[in-house]
Amino acid sequence: MSNPLKQLTEQGQAVWLDFVSREFLAKGELQKLIERDGLTGVTSNPSIFEKAMGHGSDYDASLEAFLERADAEPVDVYEHLAIEDIQQAADILRPVYDRLEGRDGYVSLEVSPYLALDTRATLDEARRLWQAVNRPNLMVKVPGTPEGAVAIRKLVEEGINVNVTLLFDRNAYMAVAEAYIAGLEARLHQGKDISRLASVASFFISRVDGVLDKLIDERKGEEAELGELRGKVAIANAKLAYQDYQRLIQSPRWKVLEAKGAHPQRLLWASTGSKDPAYPDTLYVDQLIGPDTVNTMPPKTMDAFRDHGTAAPMLSTDIEAAQRVVDATARFGLDLDGVAKRLVKDGARQFEDAADALLGAVGQKRLDFLGERLNAADYRLPQDLNEAVEARLDEARREGWSRRLWQGDASLWTGRDEDQWVGWLAAAQGRQADPVALKALADAVRKEGLDTVVLLGMGGSSLGPEVLANTLGTATGGLTLKVLDSTDPAQITALEEQLDLRKTLFLVSSKSGSTLEPEILRAYFHQAVERTLGAGEVQQRFVAITDPGSKLEASATAEGYRAIFQGDPHIGGRYSVLSVFGMVPLALLGHSVADFFQVTQPMVLACGPSAPPAINPGIRLGVVLGEAVRAGRDKVTLIASPGVASLGAWLEQLLAESTGKQGKGIIPVDLEPLGEPGVYGRDRVFVSLVLAGEEDAERDSRLQALAAAGHPVVDIRLARAELIGQEFFRWEVATEVAGAVIGINPFDQPDVEASKIKTRALTDGYERDGRLAGDEPLLEEGALTLFGDADLQGQDTARAAIKAHLARLQPGDYLAVLAYLERNAVHEEALSAMRDSIRDSKRVATVGGFGPRFLHSTGQAYKGGPNSGVFIQITADAQNDLEIPGRSLSFGIVEAAQAKGDLEVLAERGRRYLRVHIKGGDIDAGLQQIVELVEAAVA
Ligand SMILES: O=P(O)(O)OC[C@H]1O[C@](O)(CO)[C@@H](O)[C@@H]1O
């Protein structure tokens, strides 16, 4: 006598296996089931693949072979492996399919569970999988949600076999049965063959009892009546669905299709392993046996049924009893419809969870495989922060942050216009800058003998290029890049003196094309070039990078600039480095833009939409930064090895301008020497950036001491300088995510504009009146004049005023020294000296910046972020001022107006400030005096 499984086939029920794995296929187990048990189909789902791929090493060789050919993000790796399995299973089942002429012999592969509520995306994905698997005996599995039903109709019309999954109630079943029939009718209408199409409607069984039994058990006092229903409802429900099916295939509508060779959409019993140990292990097989159905069983249930199942045709028996059971559920207030709805949701959730776990496991294997091709990041976090981070990462996983970030889903942030600002994601894939055009420009200027490029631009338009120049240097045959982002006359002169204008190219770089500094600097250098080379040569020496339609684009076009590169208006300035704003300079430095993108991609893919947050380097970092802010640790302190040190200035802008608003945000701390734990408050996160070969035992032991003292420490390591692009991308993602955690819009800079408006009013006033409106000083002392907020009024010596100012620093505050001076080594040294003495004595974070450079960077956070800044602004009388061609203004006046405008906004925002102005021209001496006063004040 044949075994019970084979007897099912004899009863007209197909036996399918709800399982697949590489090892199982390789060992010939599927073939064995076909031969021994008459098996005619296989189903898979994300949970099944998670069990197969998420553990052990069976897939490693294939995964590595795939990644050797081309790197890919987790979902593509998973899909490749799954498709290999599905194809193999389909090929094993092919003889069955041929023998049964398409009535059976199918293998199911499910569309991404994240799409269950998106018809369009489900359709695209199903079509893609159908083509990729490329086997006639594939069934694409689509959830039977209302959105899925629309897709199912269309897929059937297109000739794609569909396994409808996640059906728990008869209404949903009838909706998808209708979709199948309508799809066939549409196909027939187009004169296409419908005899080779198949579909199954997967009705989930045991899960219904799982929920109802629990509800029943909770109803105290009604055990007697309700107990009768335990373990009965799922089967009764299925039996009634089968009656629906019978009616359907008897209908005249179906008969028309049948006459044209259509196969009915069989009911498939899924979830047939019994979960309650009190029930027989074959319960959900025994009771559901009937012709033209399928039972897909997990291996355990299959083994059990083979061993002791009873193959009697039970499906059409006791229909009245089944109806009574279902009626009773209604009578007792057990809401079957509600349960079904909940189960659809839970089922989709379970598949999403499984897919997350699967993608996490596959993604982790990819990371391991990449080794040093991907920059590493390790985290040493105090326990409370670590717990908050892990909880947030799980929330981010459940809420699909990785996907939503790439979709530019504004609801991840404040729900305003954030969706308009995610062009940087495409740029990071090399889709914004054209490497060929950039190389052509670089080759041409080199041929002409130019050896230097001067970039005129602010903030995001200059900080990225500066990092590229400092980190990668000039390649053989490339140009030297110099950045000018200042209005300080001494700084402009110092640069000009280094230039041989006969060999210099100017890059005017401004997204908006209306930023004051590049505008007046280009006027200045137009004139300078014209003086040296003659009017006819100027245009050939100027290239513009700007967004389409900008004022700069118009004038560069009118003036006949050598080239104009257009940016993407959907990218904000600080996110623009991987677009033309960074890539034109990179090409001029003599580097291959194509190669740069190639080595950057591992990080882009690692942070891709399918990389779950826990293994997504950008999201993890962002969650750490965001949670740290929430825990009061808002000072992100950057400790970089020399080869990557210039990244700090770029990061300052990214972090501060993106997050510092609405009284919240991150205050980046760059260029502070690493101290002992005792000099830090509890407001820090330390980020160490180390380029391989620049390891430093002293730094490591200090960081170790900080970690041991409970400070969060992030260790980022680059194997090569060329991998700097990966950090651009990692930090861009991290900043967005930190913004989501903090609850701000990371794309705007509302408070920068305030300073600009004040400055404009001041320069307009100057052009009108010939002078800048003055302020009442606090006091004058030698070469120094001091100005301050109301609380400092009455201080009568410089020393007392500085002391009183610094005495206001409280734990959690930060001290900012903002100098509107030439940015040179001596001045940098002076700022550092002030910062060091204040940090060490007051145990507060310190930051420094040169104006107007910082205005387009950290300035946003100083004005709009938390009111924890204590500001020292340093200004000086301009020496050897420079006229701005075409304006009745000088650079010195602009710089003074910028300083004044900024101070006015700080005052308006209730910030604590002190301005020290150096008169008379000996800036170095004046600065030294301020350093000494500060040191004395904190001694
Ligand atoms: O490229 P643009 O439009 O000249 O802007 C320069 C910089 O100025 C800012 O807008 C701030 O003023 C930054 O966000 C930006 O990177």
The ligand as an SDF file (V2000), in Angstrom:
LIG
                    3D

 16 16  0  0  0  0  0  0  0  0999 V2000
   27.0770   77.1010   -2.4760 O   0  0  0  0  0  0  0  0  0  0  0  0
   26.4630   78.3410   -1.9770 P   0  0  0  0  0  0  0  0  0  0  0  0
   25.0570   78.5010   -2.4020 O   0  0  0  0  0  0  0  0  0  0  0  0
   27.2940   79.5110   -2.3490 O   0  0  0  0  0  0  0  0  0  0  0  0
   26.4110   78.2800   -0.3990 O   0  0  0  0  0  0  0  0  0  0  0  0
   27.5670   78.1240    0.3370 C   0  0  0  0  0  0  0  0  0  0  0  0
   27.2500   77.7080    1.7500 C   0  0  0  0  0  0  0  0  0  0  0  0
   26.4640   78.6860    2.3500 O   0  0  0  0  0  0  0  0  0  0  0  0
   25.4160   78.1130    3.1050 C   0  0  0  0  0  0  0  0  0  0  0  0
   24.2580   78.2520    2.4140 O   0  0  0  0  0  0  0  0  0  0  0  0
   25.2780   78.7500    4.4100 C   0  0  0  0  0  0  0  0  0  0  0  0
   25.3130   80.1110    4.2350 O   0  0  0  0  0  0  0  0  0  0  0  0
   25.8170   76.6610    3.2110 C   0  0  0  0  0  0  0  0  0  0  0  0
   24.7590   75.8360    3.4830 O   0  0  0  0  0  0  0  0  0  0  0  0
   26.4400   76.4500    1.9020 C   0  0  0  0  0  0  0  0  0  0  0  0
   27.1960   75.2940    1.8580 O   0  0  0  0  0  0  0  0  0  0  0  0
  1  2  2  0
  2  3  1  0
  2  4  1  0
  2  5  1  0
  5  6  1  0
  6  7  1  0
  7  8  1  0
  7 15  1  0
  8  9  1  0
  9 10  1  0
  9 11  1  0
  9 13  1  0
 11 12  1  0
 13 14  1  0
 13 15  1  0
 15 16  1  0
M  END
$$$$
